[in-house]
Amino acid sequence: MFKVEKPEMINKTFRLPLDLVEKLAMVAQNQGVSVNNLVKQCCEYALNHLEKSGC
């Protein structure tokens, strides 16, 4: 049976350099996703690819 799931989310505020925010916005627009979704995916990718000594 199909079950709609909604992951728990929390709001956080981060300060990022203007040039990085502009690059993220451009990539998000080109990929057809929200900046929030892009940042989430970037963070997940970075965390999944940390060197083992970094954890």
C-alpha positions in Angstrom: 0.0 0.0 0.0 1.2 3.5 -0.8 2.1 5.6 2.2 2.9 9.3 2.0 5.9 10.1 4.3 7.0 13.5 5.4 10.4 13.6 7.0 10.8 15.8 10.1 12.4 19.1 9.3 13.8 21.9 11.4 14.6 25.5 10.5 18.2 26.7 11.0 19.9 29.9 10.0 23.4 29.9 8.5 25.5 32.8 7.3 27.0 32.2 3.9 29.1 34.5 1.7 27.2 36.3 -1.0 29.1 34.8 -3.9 28.3 31.2 -2.6 24.6 32.0 -2.2 24.6 33.4 -5.8 26.3 30.2 -7.1 23.9 28.0 -5.2 20.9 30.0 -6.6 22.2 29.7 -10.1 22.8 25.9 -9.9 19.4 25.3 -8.2 17.6 27.2 -11.0 19.5 25.4 -13.7 18.7 22.1 -12.1 15.0 22.9 -11.4 15.2 22.5 -7.6 14.9 24.8 -4.7 18.0 26.3 -3.1 17.0 24.6 0.1 16.9 21.2 -1.6 20.3 21.8 -3.3 21.9 22.8 0.0 20.5 19.7 1.7 21.9 17.5 -1.1 25.3 19.2 -0.9 25.5 18.7 2.8 24.5 15.1 2.6 27.0 14.5 -0.2 29.8 16.2 1.8 29.0 14.3 5.0 28.9 11.0 3.1 32.3 11.6 1.6 34.2 12.8 4.6 37.5 11.1 5.3 37.0 8.6 8.1 39.3 10.5 10.4 37.0 13.5 10.0 34.1 12.0 11.9 
